[in-house]
Amino acid sequence: MDHNERLIMYKIMLTHYIAQRKETVLQRGQKLSRKMMENGVTPDDVIGAHIDVVSRMIGPVDERIAASLEFLMEVMAGYGADYREYQSLKNRQKQLDTEIDIAADVQRALLEGTVPDCSFADIGVFSEPAKKMSGDYYQFVQGENGVLGVAVADIVGKGIPAAMCMSMIKYAMDSLPENRQGPPGVLASLNRVVERNVDPSMFITMFYGVYDPVGRTFSFSSAGHEPGFYYTSACDRFDDLEARGPALGLSPKTGYTEYTKPVAAGDMIILLTDGVTESRIDNEFIGRKRLIALIRRYMNLPAQELAEKVFYELEKMQDFELHDDFTFIAVKF
């Protein structure tokens, strides 16, 4: 049925109800209201049809009742216009939500990193977006002679623009020549890509490190990224994995410094984004000291269980509501 047919049906039902007062007619009227909305019948259309039926069946009504119906007609005319606009916006929002869901699925398929199975390390990762689309990114890169590269990045911003930037970073990483460059070279190459292609109001922080199982060293560089932690088993101590360098995209000529740490059996590297250290507990950031205490609580577990436990504990502390994208990587040697 179209718009006019729904109004005719309303008139027929109203006529029957005035004449018979049957409950079944009221129930059919409730069902009809949903159909009228689907066909774009507005409240003022319904009131007009109502007045037409009453005039035909009852004749002229009291002037005050007629005036009240006339006033209601005018009010509903404005209401109907606003309602149509609301429905239009609601439909557009529903379509947008569907498109964002599809984009989020594509992003997850594109950016979700594969955790390598290494004989020299136990690796665990947990990455969770605060919203549908993430501004975090991580990737493992296996190179020549068994070396293992690991990248973690965070874009200042959320939503679709952030997701598009991270997709670009992933493509740029995959385009590097087998990632034979050291950490400073990788970040310098990505910096030029970001500077040329990303809006100046946006910038990306990134950490890139490479572990050499032959020399048992971990070399790394940072582009303004949240420092990770290095756990030294020999002295049972956590230290900041500090590395200085400007964020990606600020200047095309930026250079980066390489730092190196010797790695011993029992040591552990923790990499993360600021969504971890800035988890809010009692309206305050958890901070690095309390985070280390939380890591210590579960550090004897396998790396993947450690990453999951840290996430679940921080999520629970925040009433299961993330305020920022969360990425946590544990590498146990």
Sine and cosine of phi, psi and omega as CSV:
sin_phi,cos_phi,sin_psi,cos_psi,sin_omega,cos_omega
0.00,0.00,0.53,-0.85,0.05,-1.00
-0.99,-0.16,-0.16,-0.99,-0.05,-1.00
-0.82,0.57,-0.79,0.61,-0.06,-1.00
-0.92,0.40,-0.60,0.80,-0.01,-1.00
-0.92,0.40,-0.57,0.82,0.04,-1.00
-0.92,0.40,-0.64,0.77,0.03,-1.00
-0.91,0.41,-0.63,0.78,0.06,-1.00
-0.89,0.46,-0.67,0.74,0.02,-1.00
-0.89,0.46,-0.62,0.78,0.04,-1.00
-0.88,0.47,-0.71,0.70,0.01,-1.00
-0.87,0.49,-0.66,0.75,0.01,-1.00
-0.89,0.45,-0.72,0.69,-0.01,-1.00
-0.90,0.44,-0.67,0.74,0.01,-1.00
-0.89,0.45,-0.67,0.75,0.03,-1.00
-0.86,0.50,-0.71,0.71,0.01,-1.00
-0.90,0.43,-0.64,0.77,-0.05,-1.00
-0.93,0.36,-0.66,0.75,0.03,-1.00
-0.88,0.48,-0.59,0.81,-0.04,-1.00
-0.99,0.17,-0.57,0.82,-0.18,-0.98
-0.89,-0.45,-0.41,0.91,-0.02,-1.00
0.81,0.59,0.70,0.71,-0.03,-1.00
-1.00,-0.03,0.63,-0.78,0.01,-1.00
-0.89,0.45,-0.57,0.82,-0.02,-1.00
-0.89,0.46,-0.54,0.84,0.02,-1.00
-0.92,0.38,-0.62,0.78,0.06,-1.00
-0.88,0.47,-0.67,0.74,0.01,-1.00
-0.90,0.44,-0.66,0.75,0.05,-1.00
-0.91,0.42,-0.55,0.84,0.04,-1.00
-0.91,0.42,-0.61,0.79,0.05,-1.00
-0.89,0.45,-0.66,0.75,0.05,-1.00
-0.92,0.40,-0.62,0.78,-0.01,-1.00
-0.89,0.45,-0.55,0.83,-0.04,-1.00
-0.87,0.49,-0.63,0.78,0.02,-1.00
-0.92,0.39,-0.65,0.76,0.01,-1.00
-0.92,0.40,-0.60,0.80,0.00,-1.00
-0.91,0.42,-0.63,0.78,0.05,-1.00
-0.88,0.47,-0.67,0.74,0.01,-1.00
-0.89,0.47,-0.51,0.86,-0.02,-1.00
-1.00,-0.07,0.14,0.99,0.08,-1.00
0.97,0.22,0.36,0.93,0.07,-1.00
-0.97,0.25,0.81,-0.59,-0.08,-1.00
-1.00,-0.06,0.29,-0.96,0.02,-1.00
-0.85,0.53,-0.64,0.77,-0.01,-1.00
-0.93,0.36,-0.48,0.88,0.12,-0.99
-0.88,0.48,-0.70,0.71,-0.04,-1.00
-0.91,0.41,-0.69,0.73,0.00,-1.00
-0.90,0.43,-0.62,0.78,0.05,-1.00
-0.88,0.48,-0.69,0.72,0.04,-1.00
-0.91,0.42,-0.62,0.79,0.00,-1.00
-0.89,0.46,-0.74,0.68,0.00,-1.00
-0.88,0.47,-0.61,0.79,0.00,-1.00
-0.89,0.46,-0.69,0.72,0.00,-1.00
-0.92,0.40,-0.71,0.70,-0.01,-1.00
-0.88,0.48,-0.67,0.74,0.00,-1.00
-0.89,0.47,-0.64,0.77,-0.03,-1.00
-0.96,0.28,-0.62,0.78,-0.09,-1.00
-1.00,0.07,-0.59,0.80,-0.11,-0.99
-0.96,-0.28,-0.44,0.90,-0.06,-1.00
1.00,-0.01,-0.23,-0.97,-0.02,-1.00
-0.85,0.53,0.72,-0.70,0.00,-1.00
-0.97,-0.23,0.20,-0.98,0.05,-1.00
-0.77,0.64,0.62,-0.78,-0.06,-1.00
-0.86,0.52,-0.60,0.80,-0.01,-1.00
-0.92,0.39,-0.64,0.77,0.05,-1.00
-0.91,0.40,-0.66,0.75,0.03,-1.00
-0.88,0.48,-0.66,0.75,0.01,-1.00
-0.90,0.43,-0.64,0.77,0.00,-1.00
-0.91,0.42,-0.64,0.77,0.03,-1.00
-0.92,0.39,-0.60,0.80,0.04,-1.00
-0.90,0.44,-0.67,0.74,0.03,-1.00
-0.90,0.43,-0.70,0.71,0.02,-1.00
-0.87,0.50,-0.62,0.79,0.02,-1.00
-0.87,0.50,-0.70,0.71,-0.02,-1.00
-0.93,0.38,-0.67,0.74,0.02,-1.00
-0.89,0.46,-0.69,0.72,-0.03,-1.00
-0.94,0.35,-0.40,0.92,0.07,-1.00
-0.89,0.45,-0.71,0.70,0.06,-1.00
-0.93,0.38,-0.66,0.75,0.02,-1.00
-0.87,0.49,-0.67,0.75,-0.02,-1.00
-0.89,0.46,-0.65,0.76,0.02,-1.00
-0.89,0.45,-0.70,0.71,0.02,-1.00
-0.91,0.42,-0.60,0.80,-0.01,-1.00
-0.91,0.41,-0.65,0.76,0.03,-1.00
-0.89,0.46,-0.65,0.76,0.03,-1.00
-0.91,0.42,-0.65,0.76,0.03,-1.00
-0.88,0.47,-0.70,0.71,0.01,-1.00
-0.89,0.45,-0.62,0.79,0.02,-1.00
-0.90,0.44,-0.71,0.70,0.03,-1.00
-0.90,0.43,-0.62,0.79,0.01,-1.00
-0.90,0.43,-0.67,0.75,0.02,-1.00
-0.92,0.40,-0.64,0.77,0.03,-1.00
-0.92,0.40,-0.62,0.79,0.03,-1.00
-0.91,0.41,-0.65,0.76,0.03,-1.00
-0.89,0.46,-0.67,0.75,0.03,-1.00
-0.90,0.43,-0.67,0.74,0.01,-1.00
-0.90,0.44,-0.67,0.74,0.02,-1.00
-0.87,0.49,-0.64,0.77,0.03,-1.00
-0.89,0.45,-0.69,0.72,0.01,-1.00
-0.90,0.43,-0.62,0.78,0.02,-1.00
-0.92,0.39,-0.62,0.78,0.05,-1.00
-0.87,0.50,-0.69,0.73,0.02,-1.00
-0.90,0.43,-0.71,0.71,0.01,-1.00
-0.88,0.47,-0.62,0.79,0.02,-1.00
-0.91,0.42,-0.64,0.77,0.05,-1.00
-0.90,0.45,-0.67,0.74,0.02,-1.00
-0.90,0.45,-0.69,0.73,-0.01,-1.00
-0.89,0.46,-0.69,0.72,0.01,-1.00
-0.88,0.48,-0.68,0.73,0.00,-1.00
-0.91,0.42,-0.58,0.82,-0.06,-1.00
-0.98,0.19,-0.67,0.74,-0.16,-0.99
-0.99,-0.13,-0.31,0.95,-0.07,-1.00
-0.87,0.48,0.89,-0.46,-0.06,-1.00
-0.98,0.20,0.49,-0.87,0.08,-1.00
-1.00,-0.09,0.81,-0.58,0.00,-1.00
-0.99,0.12,0.88,-0.48,-0.07,-1.00
-0.96,0.29,0.42,-0.91,0.07,-1.00
-0.99,-0.15,0.97,-0.24,-0.09,-1.00
-0.94,-0.34,0.63,-0.78,0.03,-1.00
-0.96,0.28,-0.39,0.92,-0.10,-0.99
-0.99,-0.14,-0.08,1.00,-0.05,-1.00
-0.45,-0.89,0.49,-0.87,0.12,-0.99
-0.96,-0.27,0.86,-0.51,-0.15,-0.99
-0.88,-0.47,0.72,-0.70,0.07,-1.00
-0.74,-0.68,0.60,-0.80,-0.04,-1.00
-0.66,-0.75,0.65,-0.76,0.20,-0.98
-0.67,-0.74,0.84,-0.54,0.00,-1.00
-0.72,-0.69,0.80,-0.60,-0.09,-1.00
-0.63,-0.77,0.81,-0.59,0.05,-1.00
-0.97,0.24,0.52,-0.86,0.08,-1.00
-0.96,0.28,-0.57,0.82,0.06,-1.00
-0.90,-0.44,-0.35,-0.94,-0.04,-1.00
-0.94,0.35,-0.59,0.81,-0.05,-1.00
-0.90,-0.44,0.58,-0.81,-0.15,-0.99
-0.97,-0.23,0.55,-0.84,0.15,-0.99
-0.97,-0.24,0.16,0.99,0.07,-1.00
-0.98,-0.21,0.37,-0.93,0.00,-1.00
-0.42,-0.91,0.63,-0.78,0.14,-0.99
-0.62,-0.79,0.40,-0.92,-0.02,-1.00
-0.35,-0.94,0.64,-0.76,0.13,-0.99
-0.96,-0.27,0.65,-0.76,-0.04,-1.00
-0.79,-0.61,0.88,-0.48,0.04,-1.00
-0.99,-0.11,0.85,-0.52,-0.07,-1.00
-0.93,-0.38,-0.28,-0.96,-0.03,-1.00
-0.93,0.36,0.44,-0.90,0.04,-1.00
0.87,0.50,0.41,0.91,0.09,-1.00
0.98,0.20,0.13,0.99,0.00,-1.00
-0.93,0.37,0.49,-0.87,-0.02,-1.00
-0.82,-0.57,0.85,-0.52,0.08,-1.00
-0.99,-0.15,0.53,-0.85,0.04,-1.00
-0.65,-0.76,0.76,-0.65,0.00,-1.00
-0.85,-0.53,0.61,-0.79,0.14,-0.99
-0.63,-0.78,0.73,-0.69,-0.10,-1.00
-0.66,-0.75,0.37,-0.93,-0.03,-1.00
-0.55,-0.84,0.78,-0.62,0.03,-1.00
-0.99,-0.17,0.64,-0.77,0.05,-1.00
-0.96,0.26,0.98,-0.19,-0.07,-1.00
0.66,-0.75,0.21,-0.98,-0.02,-1.00
-0.69,-0.72,0.04,-1.00,0.12,-0.99
0.99,0.17,-0.38,-0.93,-0.11,-0.99
-0.89,0.45,-0.71,0.71,0.02,-1.00
-0.85,0.53,-0.67,0.74,0.02,-1.00
-0.90,0.44,-0.67,0.75,0.00,-1.00
-0.89,0.45,-0.64,0.77,0.02,-1.00
-0.91,0.41,-0.63,0.77,0.03,-1.00
-0.90,0.44,-0.67,0.74,0.00,-1.00
-0.92,0.40,-0.57,0.82,0.07,-1.00
-0.90,0.44,-0.61,0.79,0.03,-1.00
-0.91,0.41,-0.66,0.75,0.03,-1.00
-0.88,0.47,-0.69,0.72,0.02,-1.00
-0.87,0.49,-0.70,0.72,0.01,-1.00
-0.90,0.43,-0.68,0.73,-0.01,-1.00
-0.90,0.44,-0.65,0.76,0.05,-1.00
-0.88,0.48,-0.71,0.71,-0.01,-1.00
-0.92,0.39,-0.39,0.92,-0.05,-1.00
-1.00,0.07,-0.21,0.98,0.03,-1.00
-0.91,0.42,0.57,-0.82,-0.08,-1.00
-0.92,0.40,1.00,0.06,0.02,-1.00
0.81,0.59,0.34,0.94,0.03,-1.00
0.78,0.63,0.65,0.76,0.02,-1.00
-0.97,0.23,-0.24,0.97,0.04,-1.00
-0.94,0.35,0.48,-0.88,0.12,-0.99
-0.97,0.26,0.10,-1.00,-0.03,-1.00
-0.78,0.62,-0.70,0.71,0.02,-1.00
-0.88,0.48,-0.62,0.78,0.00,-1.00
-0.93,0.37,-0.63,0.78,0.03,-1.00
-0.89,0.46,-0.74,0.67,-0.02,-1.00
-0.91,0.41,-0.61,0.79,0.02,-1.00
-0.90,0.44,-0.66,0.75,0.02,-1.00
-0.90,0.44,-0.71,0.70,0.01,-1.00
-0.92,0.39,-0.57,0.82,0.02,-1.00
-0.87,0.50,-0.66,0.75,0.01,-1.00
-0.92,0.40,-0.61,0.79,0.03,-1.00
-0.90,0.44,-0.72,0.69,-0.03,-1.00
-0.91,0.42,-0.69,0.73,-0.04,-1.00
-0.88,0.48,-0.57,0.82,-0.03,-1.00
-0.99,0.15,-0.45,0.89,-0.23,-0.97
-0.88,-0.48,-0.16,0.99,-0.07,-1.00
-0.93,-0.36,0.63,-0.78,0.03,-1.00
-0.82,0.57,0.66,-0.75,-0.04,-1.00
-0.84,0.54,-0.38,0.92,0.00,-1.00
-0.97,0.24,-0.18,0.98,-0.01,-1.00
-0.91,-0.40,0.58,-0.82,0.12,-0.99
-0.55,-0.83,0.29,-0.96,-0.13,-0.99
-0.82,-0.57,0.73,-0.68,0.16,-0.99
-0.99,-0.14,0.53,-0.85,-0.07,-1.00
-0.42,-0.91,0.58,-0.81,0.11,-0.99
-0.86,-0.52,0.71,-0.70,0.07,-1.00
-0.69,-0.72,0.80,-0.60,0.00,-1.00
-0.73,-0.69,0.40,-0.92,0.00,-1.00
-0.74,-0.68,0.80,-0.60,0.06,-1.00
-0.98,-0.21,0.78,-0.63,0.04,-1.00
-0.97,-0.26,0.95,-0.31,-0.06,-1.00
-0.94,0.33,-0.33,0.94,0.02,-1.00
-0.97,0.23,-0.78,0.63,0.01,-1.00
-1.00,0.09,-0.14,0.99,-0.03,-1.00
0.79,0.62,0.79,0.61,0.05,-1.00
-0.78,-0.63,0.48,-0.88,0.06,-1.00
-0.87,-0.49,0.91,-0.41,0.01,-1.00
-0.97,-0.26,0.66,-0.75,-0.09,-1.00
-0.44,-0.90,0.35,-0.94,0.09,-1.00
-0.61,-0.80,0.37,-0.93,-0.03,-1.00
-0.72,-0.70,0.62,-0.78,0.12,-0.99
-0.93,-0.36,0.96,0.27,0.05,-1.00
0.91,0.41,0.35,0.94,-0.12,-0.99
-1.00,0.05,0.42,-0.91,0.07,-1.00
-0.82,0.58,0.83,-0.56,-0.01,-1.00
-0.89,0.46,0.63,-0.78,0.12,-0.99
-1.00,0.06,-0.32,-0.95,0.03,-1.00
-0.80,-0.59,0.54,-0.84,0.16,-0.99
-0.86,-0.51,0.84,-0.54,0.03,-1.00
-0.99,-0.17,0.85,-0.53,0.04,-1.00
-0.99,-0.16,0.92,-0.40,-0.09,-1.00
-0.91,0.41,-0.59,0.81,-0.09,-1.00
-0.86,0.50,-0.57,0.82,-0.01,-1.00
-0.89,-0.45,0.16,0.99,0.05,-1.00
0.77,0.63,0.82,0.57,-0.09,-1.00
-0.69,-0.72,0.64,-0.77,0.13,-0.99
-0.99,-0.15,0.74,-0.67,0.11,-0.99
-0.82,-0.58,0.46,-0.89,0.08,-1.00
-0.92,0.39,0.69,-0.72,0.07,-1.00
-1.00,0.05,0.95,0.31,-0.17,-0.98
-0.99,0.16,0.72,-0.69,0.10,-0.99
-0.48,-0.88,0.73,-0.69,-0.07,-1.00
-0.98,-0.19,0.56,-0.83,0.04,-1.00
0.21,-0.98,0.59,-0.81,-0.02,-1.00
-0.95,0.32,0.43,-0.90,0.01,-1.00
-0.87,0.48,0.37,-0.93,0.01,-1.00
-0.93,0.37,0.64,-0.76,0.14,-0.99
1.00,-0.09,-0.04,1.00,-0.04,-1.00
-0.98,0.18,-0.57,0.82,-0.01,-1.00
-0.47,-0.88,0.66,-0.75,-0.05,-1.00
-0.94,0.34,-0.31,0.95,-0.09,-1.00
-0.97,-0.24,0.26,0.97,-0.03,-1.00
-0.90,0.43,0.69,-0.72,0.11,-0.99
-0.93,-0.38,0.35,-0.94,-0.06,-1.00
-0.78,-0.62,0.52,-0.86,-0.06,-1.00
-0.99,-0.14,0.61,-0.79,0.05,-1.00
-0.99,-0.17,0.72,-0.70,0.06,-1.00
-0.89,-0.46,0.50,-0.87,-0.04,-1.00
-0.70,-0.72,0.67,-0.75,0.07,-1.00
-0.77,-0.63,0.68,-0.73,0.14,-0.99
-0.96,0.29,0.57,-0.82,-0.06,-1.00
-0.88,-0.47,0.76,-0.65,0.04,-1.00
-0.90,-0.43,0.33,-0.94,0.04,-1.00
-0.86,0.52,0.71,-0.71,-0.02,-1.00
1.00,-0.07,-0.20,0.98,0.05,-1.00
-0.96,0.29,0.26,-0.97,-0.02,-1.00
-0.53,-0.85,0.63,-0.78,0.08,-1.00
-0.92,-0.39,0.75,-0.67,0.08,-1.00
-0.89,-0.45,0.84,-0.54,0.08,-1.00
-0.89,-0.45,0.53,-0.85,-0.09,-1.00
-0.33,-0.94,0.12,-0.99,0.15,-0.99
-0.94,-0.35,0.22,-0.98,-0.08,-1.00
-0.94,0.35,-0.15,0.99,0.12,-0.99
-0.91,0.41,-0.30,0.96,0.05,-1.00
-1.00,0.09,-0.82,0.57,-0.06,-1.00
-0.94,0.33,-0.36,0.93,0.01,-1.00
-0.98,-0.19,0.32,0.95,0.16,-0.99
-0.86,0.51,0.71,-0.71,-0.12,-0.99
-0.99,-0.10,0.80,-0.60,0.07,-1.00
-0.79,-0.61,0.87,-0.49,-0.06,-1.00
0.81,0.59,0.70,0.71,0.04,-1.00
0.90,0.43,0.30,0.95,0.08,-1.00
-0.79,-0.61,0.51,-0.86,0.09,-1.00
-0.91,0.41,0.58,-0.81,-0.01,-1.00
-0.89,0.46,-0.57,0.82,0.01,-1.00
0.97,0.23,0.20,-0.98,-0.13,-0.99
-0.98,0.21,-0.57,0.82,-0.02,-1.00
-0.91,0.42,-0.73,0.69,0.00,-1.00
-0.93,0.36,-0.51,0.86,0.05,-1.00
-0.92,0.40,-0.66,0.75,0.04,-1.00
-0.87,0.49,-0.66,0.75,0.03,-1.00
-0.87,0.49,-0.62,0.79,0.03,-1.00
-0.93,0.36,-0.65,0.76,0.04,-1.00
-0.89,0.46,-0.68,0.74,0.01,-1.00
-0.85,0.52,-0.57,0.82,-0.04,-1.00
-0.87,0.49,-0.51,0.86,-0.10,-0.99
-0.85,-0.53,0.15,0.99,-0.15,-0.99
-0.94,0.35,-0.26,0.97,0.04,-1.00
-0.99,0.13,-0.14,0.99,0.05,-1.00
-0.98,0.20,0.30,-0.95,0.16,-0.99
-0.82,0.57,0.44,-0.90,-0.15,-0.99
-0.84,0.54,-0.65,0.76,-0.02,-1.00
-0.92,0.39,-0.65,0.76,0.04,-1.00
-0.91,0.42,-0.61,0.80,0.06,-1.00
-0.86,0.51,-0.75,0.67,-0.01,-1.00
-0.88,0.48,-0.68,0.73,-0.02,-1.00
-0.92,0.39,-0.67,0.75,-0.01,-1.00
-0.89,0.45,-0.68,0.73,0.02,-1.00
-0.87,0.49,-0.70,0.71,0.01,-1.00
-0.89,0.46,-0.77,0.64,-0.07,-1.00
-0.89,0.45,-0.61,0.79,0.03,-1.00
-0.90,0.43,-0.71,0.70,-0.02,-1.00
-0.94,0.35,-0.60,0.80,0.05,-1.00
-0.90,0.44,-0.67,0.74,0.01,-1.00
-0.90,0.43,-0.65,0.76,0.02,-1.00
-0.89,0.45,-0.41,0.91,-0.01,-1.00
-0.98,-0.20,0.38,0.93,-0.01,-1.00
0.85,0.53,0.59,0.81,0.09,-1.00
0.87,0.49,0.56,0.83,0.05,-1.00
-0.75,-0.66,0.96,-0.30,0.02,-1.00
-0.97,0.25,0.67,-0.74,0.05,-1.00
-0.99,-0.14,-0.24,0.97,0.01,-1.00
-0.46,-0.89,0.33,-0.94,0.04,-1.00
-0.87,0.49,0.57,-0.82,-0.15,-0.99
-0.83,-0.55,0.85,-0.53,0.11,-0.99
-0.67,-0.74,0.80,-0.60,-0.06,-1.00
-0.70,-0.72,0.81,-0.59,-0.02,-1.00
-0.82,-0.57,0.77,-0.64,0.08,-1.00
-0.87,-0.50,0.77,-0.64,0.06,-1.00
-0.83,-0.56,0.92,-0.38,-0.04,-1.00
-0.96,-0.29,0.78,-0.62,-0.03,-1.00
-0.98,-0.19,0.00,0.00,0.00,0.00
